[in-house]
Each structure stands twice: as C-alpha cells, then as structure tokens.
C-alpha cells in the first residue's frame, strides 16, 4: 500500500515517526504539498499518530499502489454539503424564517440520530406555504460548488468515468447541476408545488439512504461495472449505504460516524485532493 499525506508541509519529526510506524523506508514529495510513502502498512503505532497529523490539518489515506483514476467507471456524489457547500433545505428555511429549527433537524439526521424519512417530513412540514420562487433565489444566490468539485468532476469525465448525483435533496437543484456540469445521471426528491407555493411534501417516494444505495447498485449493473470500479462521495449518515456499494468510499468533511466507515476521509482539502491518491 501507499500512504498519501497531503494539504500542507509535513514536519520532519512527524514524517520520521510515520516512516517508523508504517515500516516504510522512503517518502517521495510530490508537489504541490503531497508526500507519498511507498510500501506502508497501517499499524496501531500509525493510528496513535493520527491526532498529530490532524493537528497539522493534513489529510491522509492508505491506497492500493498503482491504482489509476481510469481504473474506475463511475463516480457518484451526494449533493448537499458534498458536491455543494450548502444544505438547500436549510437555505429554503432561511427564507421562511425557520432556518434554526430546520438546521437542527438536518444536523441530527446527518449524525444518524433521526431517520432520514422522518427528518425530511419534519423539515418540509415547516416549509409549507413558502413561495416557490425562493428556489431560484437559493440556486442563484447561495449555492456554491465545494472546493475542488469542478476539478474532480472534469478529471473523472476526462478519464472516462460516468458521473452521478444521488441525493436526498431536491430535483430543482440536482437537475440544474446535472445540466450545468454535464453529469450523466441525477436522482433526488421532487418538491410538490401547488398554486406557486411549496406544499411541504414531495411527489412520489422519498429518496432516502436505501434508495440512494439502490440507484448506485442499479447504475453499476447497467454500466456493466464491478463494485471495485465505483467511487462514492458523501458526508452524512444518509450516505453510508450508498458508500457501502462502492469499491472506494470517500467521506468529504464528514460527520465522525461517516468518516469512520469510509475508505478515504478528506477533512481539510478540496474534493480534487482525491486525485492525488491515484498514480
């Protein structure tokens, strides 16, 4: 395995301890601000150094040597707080004067404390009667791509991967991102609108964690891929089932429970730092 450490300057004393802990003999600097440690083994001694690595605001990952981005065939992204920086439902709630209430439910759901379906029903119920024109304002005024999202997506597309947004968010936003960024697929919840206002409900079945995992498995089969050819990126408890369907799961600035179960955690860098893990 290779150990890749990135995001800033790695202090010499820490590098020496990492080499000793992983049984590796050499480390190769790979600009910008990437160190690749070959033939490294993850050990309890290395795990003891993780707080020191985190204190330097460095990301790290053990990855299979020789793996290329083009070895994969599909990359899937959660939308809210992964592909984009905001939670769209929280921003809608802001226009309704209920952001604090809705954000508290959002956070609890992302930590896995509330079932996603129940959390969505609670939050949408607070938005009933909101003018639907607010959707355009959230998209135009508040929605920003996460750092490195565009670069990772373009690199994946250039390497021949198919791309998907699998979200418990809303079609108003996923469809615009799909078109703007050239995604191949997008799945999310459709907000019900009546008389120009949100009703506080969705149309059809709720896209929850199980549905996201189902859609990723379906796409994998339809594209004739194996699980180990799939990358899934997410940040919350609602992404864990989807991430489990992928050969490489990536937790992006995620909740602790999500980081703990992911193959790779990006806590400080942009999404494009994932590219440094491949040869």
C-alpha positions in Angstrom: 0.0 0.0 0.0 0.9 3.6 -0.4 0.3 6.2 2.3 -0.5 9.6 0.8 -0.3 12.6 3.1 -1.4 16.0 1.7 -2.6 19.5 2.3 0.5 21.3 3.7 4.0 21.0 4.9 4.7 17.7 6.8 7.1 18.4 9.7 10.3 16.3 9.5 9.8 14.9 13.0 6.4 13.7 12.1 7.5 12.2 8.8 10.2 10.2 10.7 7.7 8.9 13.1 5.3 7.9 10.3 8.0 6.0 8.5 8.9 4.1 11.6 5.3 3.4 12.4 4.4 2.1 8.9 7.6 0.1 8.3 8.3 2.2 5.2 11.8 3.3 4.3 11.3 6.3 2.0 8.9 9.1 1.3 8.6 10.9 -2.0 7.5 14.6 -2.1 5.0 15.1 -5.0 4.2 18.8 -5.4 2.1 20.6 -4.6 2.2 19.6 -0.9 1.8 15.9 -1.3 4.0 13.2 0.3 3.7 9.6 -1.0 5.1 6.9 1.3 5.6 3.6 -0.5 5.2 0.1 0.9 3.5 1.4 4.1 1.5 -0.7 6.5 -1.2 0.7 8.7 -0.4 -0.2 12.3 -1.6 0.8 15.8 1.6 2.8 16.0 0.4 4.8 13.0 -3.1 5.3 14.4 -1.5 6.8 17.5 0.0 9.5 15.3 -3.4 10.5 13.7 -4.1 13.3 16.2 -0.7 14.8 15.3 -1.4 14.6 11.6 -4.9 16.1 12.1 -3.3 18.9 14.2 -1.3 19.9 11.2 -4.5 19.9 9.1 -3.2 17.2 6.8 -5.3 14.6 5.0 -4.0 11.1 4.7 -5.1 7.8 3.1 -3.7 4.3 2.6 -4.3 3.4 -1.1 -3.5 0.5 -3.4 -0.3 1.1 -5.2 -0.6 1.5 -9.0 -4.3 2.4 -9.0 -5.4 4.9 -11.6 -8.5 7.0 -11.9 -9.2 5.4 -15.2 -9.4 2.1 -13.5 -12.9 3.2 -12.3 -16.0 3.5 -14.4 -18.4 5.5 -12.2 -18.2 8.2 -9.6 -21.3 9.2 -7.5 -21.8 12.3 -5.3 -24.1 13.2 -2.6 -25.2 16.8 -3.3 -25.8 18.9 -0.1 -22.6 19.6 1.8 -20.6 17.3 -0.5 -20.9 18.4 -4.1 -22.1 21.8 -2.9 -21.3 23.8 0.2 -24.9 24.3 1.5 -27.8 22.3 2.7 -30.5 23.5 0.3 -33.4 22.8 2.6 -31.7 24.9 5.3 -31.4 27.8 2.9 -35.1 27.5 1.9 -36.0 27.5 5.6 -34.0 30.8 6.0 -36.4 32.5 3.6 -39.3 31.1 5.7 -37.7 32.4 8.9 -37.2 28.9 10.2 -33.6 28.1 9.5 -32.6 27.4 13.1 -35.4 24.9 13.5 -34.7 23.1 10.2 -30.9 23.1 10.6 -31.2 21.4 14.0 -33.2 18.6 12.4 -30.7 18.4 9.4 -27.7 18.1 11.8 -29.4 15.3 13.8 -30.3 13.4 10.6 -26.7 13.7 9.3 -25.4 12.3 12.6 -27.8 9.4 12.3 -29.9 10.4 15.3 -33.2 10.7 13.3 -34.4 8.5 10.5 -34.0 10.4 7.2 -37.6 10.0 6.1 -38.9 11.3 9.4 -36.4 14.2 9.4 -37.4 15.2 5.8 -41.1 15.1 6.7 -40.5 17.3 9.7 -38.4 19.8 7.8 -40.7 20.0 4.8 -43.6 20.5 7.1 -42.1 23.7 8.3 -41.8 25.0 4.7 -45.4 24.6 3.7 -46.7 27.8 2.0 -43.3 29.1 1.0 -43.3 30.9 -2.3 -41.7 28.5 -4.9 -39.8 31.4 -6.5 -37.4 31.1 -3.5 -36.0 28.0 -5.1 -34.4 30.2 -7.9 -33.0 32.6 -5.3 -31.3 29.8 -3.3 -29.8 28.4 -6.6 -28.7 31.8 -7.9 -27.6 33.5 -4.7 -26.4 30.8 -2.2 -25.5 27.6 -4.0 -21.7 27.2 -4.4 -19.7 24.2 -5.5 -17.5 22.7 -2.9 -13.8 23.4 -3.3 -12.3 21.1 -5.9 -15.6 19.7 -7.0 -15.4 21.1 -10.6 -11.7 19.9 -10.9 -12.5 16.4 -9.7 -15.5 16.1 -11.9 -13.6 17.3 -15.0 -10.8 14.8 -14.3 -13.2 12.0 -13.8 -15.0 12.8 -17.1 -11.7 13.1 -18.9 -10.7 9.7 -17.6 -13.8 8.1 -19.0 -15.9 7.8 -15.8 -19.7 8.2 -15.8 -20.9 10.6 -13.2 -24.0 10.7 -11.0 -25.6 12.9 -8.3 -27.5 10.7 -5.8 -29.2 13.0 -3.3 -31.9 13.1 -0.7 -32.2 16.8 -1.8 -34.4 18.2 -4.4 -34.7 17.9 -8.2 -34.9 21.6 -8.7 -31.2 21.8 -7.7 -29.9 18.4 -8.9 -31.3 18.8 -12.4 -29.7 22.2 -12.8 -26.4 20.9 -11.6 -26.7 17.9 -13.9 -27.1 20.1 -16.9 -24.6 22.8 -15.9 -21.8 20.4 -15.0 -22.5 17.6 -17.5 -23.4 14.8 -15.1 -24.7 11.6 -16.7 -27.3 10.8 -14.0 -29.1 12.6 -11.2 -31.7 11.2 -8.6 -33.4 13.2 -5.8 -36.7 14.2 -4.3 -39.3 16.3 -6.2 -40.9 19.0 -4.2 -44.6 19.3 -4.5 -45.8 22.7 -5.6 -49.3 24.0 -5.7 -50.5 27.5 -6.6 -46.9 28.6 -6.8 -46.2 27.6 -3.2 -44.4 24.6 -1.6 -46.9 22.2 0.0 -44.5 20.8 2.5 -44.5 17.4 0.7 -42.6 15.6 -2.0 -44.0 13.9 -5.1 -43.8 10.1 -5.0 -41.5 8.1 -2.9 -38.8 9.7 -0.7 -35.2 9.2 -1.9 -33.6 8.1 1.3 -30.4 6.2 2.2 -31.7 2.9 0.9 -32.9 4.5 -2.4 -29.5 6.1 -2.9 -27.8 2.7 -2.4 -30.3 1.1 -4.8 -29.7 3.6 -7.5 -25.9 3.2 -7.3 -26.2 -0.6 -7.5 -28.5 -0.2 -10.4 -26.2 2.1 -12.3 -23.3 -0.2 -11.6 -25.1 -3.1 -13.1 -26.4 -1.1 -16.1 -22.9 0.1 -16.9 -21.5 -3.4 -16.7 -19.2 -2.4 -13.8 -18.0 -4.3 -10.8 -18.2 -2.7 -7.3 -14.5 -2.1 -7.2 -14.9 0.2 -10.2 -17.2 2.6 -8.4 -16.4 5.7 -6.2 -19.0 7.2 -3.9 -18.6 10.5 -2.1 -20.7 11.7 0.8 -20.7 13.4 4.2 -23.5 12.1 6.4 -25.3 9.1 7.8 -27.7 9.1 4.9 -24.8 8.4 2.6 -23.4 5.3 4.3 -25.5 2.7 2.5 -24.6 4.3 -0.8 -20.9 4.4 0.1 -21.0 0.7 1.1 -22.0 -0.1 -2.6 -18.7 1.4 -3.8 -15.3 0.0 -4.1 -13.9 3.3 -2.9 -15.9 5.3 -0.4 -14.9 8.9 0.3 -16.1 10.9 3.3 -15.8 14.6 2.5 -15.7 17.0 5.5 -18.0 14.4 7.1 -19.5 13.6 10.4 -17.4 11.3 12.6 -19.5 8.2 12.1 -19.3 8.6 8.3 -15.5 9.2 8.4 -15.0 6.1 10.5 -16.7 3.8 7.9 -15.2 5.4 4.7 -12.1 4.1 2.9 -10.8 7.7 2.5 -11.6 10.8 4.5 -11.0 14.3 3.2 -11.2 16.6 6.2 -9.3 19.7 5.2 -8.6 19.7 1.4 -10.9 20.1 -1.5 -12.6 17.3 -3.4 -9.9 17.4 -6.0 -7.4 16.2 -3.4 -8.8 12.7 -4.1 -6.9 12.9 -7.4 -3.6 12.8 -5.5 -4.4 9.2 -4.4 -4.0 7.8 -7.9 -0.9 7.2 -9.9 
